[in-house]
Amino acid sequence: MRFLVVVSVSVAACVSSRPNPSPATEEAVNAAWTALSEGDFAAAGVGFKAMEARPGRSGEARAGLLSLAQATSDYEGSRRLLEGLDPETSAPLLAVTAGEVAVSLRPQHAKAMGLVERACALRGETDLGRRAASVCSLKPLLALGRDFERCAAGCSNAVRVPLLFVGSQPVVKASVNGGEEAAFVVDTGASTSLITTQYAAKAGIQALPGTQVEEYASGGARVATSRALVSIRTQGLQIDDVPVVIADLPFEAIAGIIAPQRT
């Protein structure tokens, strides 16, 4: 009888010693992705950090933290999160997210090509296929081995380019690959520069083979895109080896978008 009492006390102590996550912590974990999509980056960070401790969810948490670092332009944080990541063994969500982040870093990240190749292998995934195909479309650009890093601050030479304004939107006159001068929107928040399919056709700009992919625009509409490497010239300034997306825009008067931080 004494033996039974000792055993029951021991088990009870073992069970009671396990920490139970608080309702607030569970709520933060479950709401992390929603918070990120709504721009509540502080809440997203708390949720993904808490998610790291959940069994079987560390990869998802790392993917979320990578997405958060990209959304907040935390380039050093992105590099830290990519350290030690194996493209071949990472779960699909983490591999594709890491690929999206790695290809956006300048100078080009050492794992970029490996992650792009893994994304190419994941194009058949039901939930991630579209994102994987988008990352995979960058493979021909990365294979060129060009250095796409540009001087964005503290440059030795400065060039002043006059801007026009259409409403509140800054516009610059520029030509691509020697084509006719046209109006391009300047968008410092764009992830890449873009030229319209109409301008590309007139200027004889050919897409790189293997870069064609369908993306989803706002509203869910499918948009056929491809990629090219071009030269952009404006006001006597010419920049070569600029990676651009070729796609349609709903504005006929605009020939494309220039992302100065990516040009």
Secondary structure in CASP SS format (residue, H / E / C, confidence):
PFRMAT SS
TARGET T0000
AUTHOR 0000-0000-0000
METHOD secondary structure of the structure
MODEL  1
M C 1.00
R H 1.00
F H 1.00
L H 1.00
V H 1.00
V H 1.00
V H 1.00
S H 1.00
V H 1.00
S H 1.00
V H 1.00
A H 1.00
A H 1.00
C H 1.00
V H 1.00
S H 1.00
S C 1.00
R C 1.00
P C 1.00
N C 1.00
P C 1.00
S C 1.00
P H 1.00
A H 1.00
T H 1.00
E H 1.00
E H 1.00
A H 1.00
V H 1.00
N H 1.00
A C 1.00
A H 1.00
W H 1.00
T H 1.00
A H 1.00
L H 1.00
S H 1.00
E C 1.00
G C 1.00
D C 1.00
F H 1.00
A H 1.00
A H 1.00
A H 1.00
G H 1.00
V H 1.00
G H 1.00
F H 1.00
K H 1.00
A H 1.00
M H 1.00
E C 1.00
A C 1.00
R C 1.00
P C 1.00
G C 1.00
R C 1.00
S H 1.00
G H 1.00
E H 1.00
A H 1.00
R H 1.00
A H 1.00
G H 1.00
L H 1.00
L H 1.00
S H 1.00
L H 1.00
A H 1.00
Q H 1.00
A H 1.00
T C 1.00
S C 1.00
D C 1.00
Y H 1.00
E H 1.00
G H 1.00
S H 1.00
R H 1.00
R H 1.00
L H 1.00
L H 1.00
E C 1.00
G C 1.00
L C 1.00
D C 1.00
P C 1.00
E C 1.00
T C 1.00
S C 1.00
A C 1.00
P H 1.00
L H 1.00
L H 1.00
A H 1.00
V H 1.00
T H 1.00
A H 1.00
G H 1.00
E H 1.00
V H 1.00
A H 1.00
V C 1.00
S C 1.00
L C 1.00
R C 1.00
P C 1.00
Q C 1.00
H C 1.00
A C 1.00
K C 1.00
A H 1.00
M H 1.00
G H 1.00
L H 1.00
V H 1.00
E H 1.00
R H 1.00
A H 1.00
C H 1.00
A H 1.00
L C 1.00
R C 1.00
G C 1.00
E C 1.00
T C 1.00
D C 1.00
L C 1.00
G H 1.00
R H 1.00
R H 1.00
A H 1.00
A H 1.00
S H 1.00
V H 1.00
C H 1.00
S C 1.00
L C 1.00
K H 1.00
P H 1.00
L H 1.00
L H 1.00
A H 1.00
L C 1.00
G C 1.00
R C 1.00
D C 1.00
F C 1.00
E C 1.00
R C 1.00
C C 1.00
A C 1.00
A C 1.00
G C 1.00
C C 1.00
S C 1.00
N C 1.00
A C 1.00
V C 1.00
R C 1.00
V C 1.00
P C 1.00
L C 1.00
L E 1.00
F E 1.00
V E 1.00
G C 1.00
S C 1.00
Q E 1.00
P E 1.00
V E 1.00
V E 1.00
K E 1.00
A E 1.00
S E 1.00
V E 1.00
N C 1.00
G C 1.00
G C 1.00
E C 1.00
E C 1.00
A E 1.00
A E 1.00
F E 1.00
V E 1.00
V E 1.00
D C 1.00
T C 1.00
G C 1.00
A C 1.00
S C 1.00
T C 1.00
S E 1.00
L E 1.00
I E 1.00
T E 1.00
T H 1.00
Q H 1.00
Y H 1.00
A H 1.00
A H 1.00
K H 1.00
A H 1.00
G C 1.00
I C 1.00
Q C 1.00
A C 1.00
L C 1.00
P C 1.00
G C 1.00
T C 1.00
Q C 1.00
V E 1.00
E E 1.00
E E 1.00
Y E 1.00
A C 1.00
S C 1.00
G C 1.00
G C 1.00
A C 1.00
R E 1.00
V E 1.00
A E 1.00
T E 1.00
S E 1.00
R E 1.00
A E 1.00
L E 1.00
V E 1.00
S E 1.00
I E 1.00
R E 1.00
T E 1.00
Q C 1.00
G C 1.00
L E 1.00
Q E 1.00
I E 1.00
D E 1.00
D E 1.00
V E 1.00
P E 1.00
V E 1.00
V E 1.00
I E 1.00
A E 1.00
D C 1.00
L C 1.00
P C 1.00
F C 1.00
E C 1.00
A C 1.00
I C 1.00
A C 1.00
G E 1.00
I E 1.00
I E 1.00
A C 1.00
P H 1.00
Q H 1.00
R H 1.00
T C 1.00
END
